[in-house]
Amino acid sequence: MNALIDKLKVWPQYLLPHYLLTDFMFFLTHSKLRVWKNKFIRWFARHYQVDMSLAINEDLTAYENFNEFFTRPLKPESRPVCPDSNCVACPVDGTVSQAGVIDHESIIQAKGHHYSLAQLLASQTEWIDKFRNGGFVTIYLSPKDYHRIHMPIDGELKQMTYVPGQLFSVSPATTREIPGLFARNERVLCLFDTAAGPMAVILVGAMIVGGIETVWHGTITPPHGKRLAHWRYSHPDTATESRRVALQKGDELGRFNMGSTVILLFAEKRIQWDSHVVADAPVVMGRKIASRQG
């Protein structure tokens, strides 16, 4: 029965105009019309039971538009970052979708659904080789969650790739029903060099996700591209590469303008997931989710 309900929820998404709906939501969430934005923010906070006591600015009417409220910063004391140098901190508030070890190049999406590293990483051989048999965790951000993304461990950015794709919802029901969902949706791949070896932080777009931003690049979407785009970092003396970007554990990395999913990848035998990092478990930004090995 549950499988039938999931199918009924998901099949209309194949017919919906993903980009049109997403662009319309982007317009609405950036509207500064006070009557509209205040009513929408109040409804949203009440409906999703948003805890505004955690926000730096607790006044719902003080935000310039809905998106500013949605990406609101939290009080630093509400999200302490695990201080141990061997600790891998959770990058976001959310719920674990899946976590574990990559089976050669196969990653579990949900029961009965897998996708490959090649699909996820847009067939970039250099990246695939780094994460074969490595560790992964997929974290879903619900509408009520904090929507800024933070560094799990100290690292230096090496590459970033924008991958065009669909904009299916990334809700649990959709994850259970649409094969290869995270490898089909639009996404931004960020490759870091860390003390735990290579680490990929993958920001997956979704229906009505009005934009993906990083702190070093700014807005990446919209507009929604049609082709792969690549950026390399760390060598500002060359015309084809950008400035050095080094971030400490807990530093803000980026944000979703509306909610989505983050996937972390680590190389083989470089991290050990904590026992609580299992499917459907809630996680909180800054808390330990893994230990660095070696």
N, C-alpha and C positions, 0 to 999 in steps of 0.2 A: 504493500500500500504506500509506504514512504517513497519507494522508487517511482511509483506512478505520480505522486504529488510533485516530486522533483522534476519529472519530465514535463508536467503541465506548467510548471513555473518557468521552465527554461526554453521550451521550443519556440515561443513567440520571439525570443531574442534573435533568432535567425532571420526574422522578417523585419525587425525594427531598423530604422535609419540611425545607426550608432553615432556617426559623426554629427549629424544634424541635431540629435538630442543632446549630445555632449557640448556642442557649441552654444546651443540655447541655454543650457544650464550654466555655462561659463558666463554668459551675458547676465543671467539672473543673479548669480552669486557675487558678481562684481558691481551690481547696481547700488548706487548711493541714495536712492529714493528712501527717505526715512520711514515713511509709513509701511512700505513693502518690507524693507530689510529688518525693521524692528519686530514686525509681526512674525516674519519667517524665523528669525533667531529665537524669539520667545517660544514659538511652537516647537521648533527643533529641540531646544534645550529641555522643554517639558516632556516631549514625546520620547526622547532617547535618554532622559534622566542624566543629563550632563552635569557633572559635579563642578560648578564654577568656583568653589572654594579653593580649587587647585590652581586656578588661573591667576596670572599677575594682575589682570584687570577683571574684576568680578562683575562689573556693570555690563549687562547685556546690551544696553542701548549706546554704549560708548564706542562700539566698533563701527568703522566707516562703512563696511559692507559685510555681507554674510561670510565671504571668504576670509576676511580678516578675523572674524569670530571663529571660523572653522579651524584655522591654523594658529589659533591663539597660543602664545607662549605660556608655559607653566612656571610657577614659583620653583626656583632651583631646589629648595629643600623638599619639594614634593616628589622629586625624581633623583635621589642620590645615585651616583654611579659607583659600582663596585671598585674599590681602590686597588685590589691585588693586581700586580702586573701580569699574572697568569690568568686572570679572569677575563672572559669574553662577555661583554655587556650586551643586553638586549637592545637592539637599535630603535624599537618602537613599542608602543602599547598595542596589544592585539591578542589574537588567539592563534596558537600553533595549528596550522593546517596539517603539515607532515614534517617529520625530522628524521634524520638517520644517516646512513651511509649510501653513497651513490654506487649502484651495482654496475661496475665498469663505467658505462656511460648512461645508465638508465636511472631516472629519478621518479619516485612514486608521487603521483598527484593526488590520488584518492584510491580507495579500494577498486581494483580492476582497471585503473588508468595509470599509465606511465608515459613519460616523454623523455627524449634524449638530450644530452648535453649539447649535441650539434644543433638540435632544433632551438633550444633555449638561447644558445650563444651565437646564433646566426652563422653557424658553420665556420667560426673563427678557430682554425686549428691550434693556434698559439694558446688560446684560452682553454680549449677542450683538453689539451695535453696537461694543463696545470691542475685540472679538477677531476680527472678520471679517478674513480674509486675514492673520492674525497668525501667530505661531510657536507650536508645541506640542512637548512631549515627554511620552511615557508611560513610566513606569518601574515594573517589576514587582519586588516584594520577595519573595524566596523564603524558606522557613522558616529557613534558616541566617543570613539577613541581619540587620543591625542595624535595629531597628524603631521608632526615633524619627525624627521628621521635623523638618528644620531650615530656616530661612529662606535662600533662594537669594541674596537681596539685601536691603538695608535697605528697610523698608516700613512703612506705617501701615495697619492694618486698617480697611476701610470697611464691609463687609457680610459676613454669613455666612448661608448657606441650607442647611437640611437637606432632602434629597430622598429620600422613601421609595422603595423598590424591591425587586427580587429580591436573592437572595444566591447567585448562581452563583459557582463557583470562578473565579478570574482567572488560572489557570495558562496557560502558552503554548498548550496544546492547546485549552482552552476559548476563548481569545482568537481562535484560528484558526477555530473552528467556530460560535460563537453570535453571530449578527448583532446589532450595536448593544449589545454586552455592557456597556460602561462607562456607557452611557446607560440601561441597564435596571436595573443594580444600585443599591442604596442608596448614597448618597454625601453628603459634606459639601463645599460650595463656599465657599471663602474668597477674598474679593476685596480686594486690597491696592493702595494707591497707592505707587509707587516712582519712583526716578530714571529707570527704564527705562519709565515709563508704567504703565498698569494691569497687574496680574499676578493671575492666578487660580491658587490652589493647591487642587487637588481631591483629596480623600481618598475612595477608592472602597472600599466594603465588599465582603465576599465570604463565601462559605460558611465556617463555623466561625471567622470573624473575630468575636471575642467583644466587641469594643467599639472605638469611635473616640473619642479625646479630643483637646482642644486645651488649650493652657496658659492661655488666658484664660477658657474656659468650663467646663473639666473634662469629665466624661463626657457625650457626646452620645448615643451608643448603647452598651448597651441603656438603656431599652427601645427597640424598633424602632417608629417612628411610622407612621402611616397618611396623614399630611398634610404638606404643605410647612410648614416653619417658618423664619421670617426674623428676623435680628438686624441692627441698624445700630449703628455705633460712631462715636466721635469727638466726640459732642455730649452730654456727661453732664448738661447743664442742661435737657434735654427729657425728658419722661416716657417717650417711646417709644424712646429710644436709650440705649446703654450707654457705659461709660467708654472713654476713648481707649486704644488698644492700638498701641504702636509697638515693632517688633522690629528688631534689627540682624542683618546677615548672619551666619549661623552659629548664631543663637539657636534654642533648641528651639521648635518651633511646635506639635507634637502627637505622637501616637503611635497605632500600631495594636496592639491586644491580640489578637495573631495577625496573620499577614501579609496583604498586599493590594497595591494599586497607587496610585501618585500620578501625577496629570497636572498639568503646568504649562502655562499659556497666557500669551502676551504679545501686545501689540498689534502691528499691522503695522509692519515695518521698525524695530523698536525693539531687537531682539537678533539676533545671528548665532551659530548653533550651531557649536561646534567640529567639526572634521572627524571626530573619533573618536565623536561622538554619533550612532550609527547602530543599526539594528535588531540585537539580540542582543549588543550590546557591554556588558561589565560597567562599572558606574560606582560611584564611592565618594563618600560624603557629604563635602562640603567642597571637593572638587576642581573645577576650572573645567570647565563644560560649555558656556558661551556667553560672548560679549562684548556689552556694552551699546553700542548704536549711537546716535550723536547726543548 
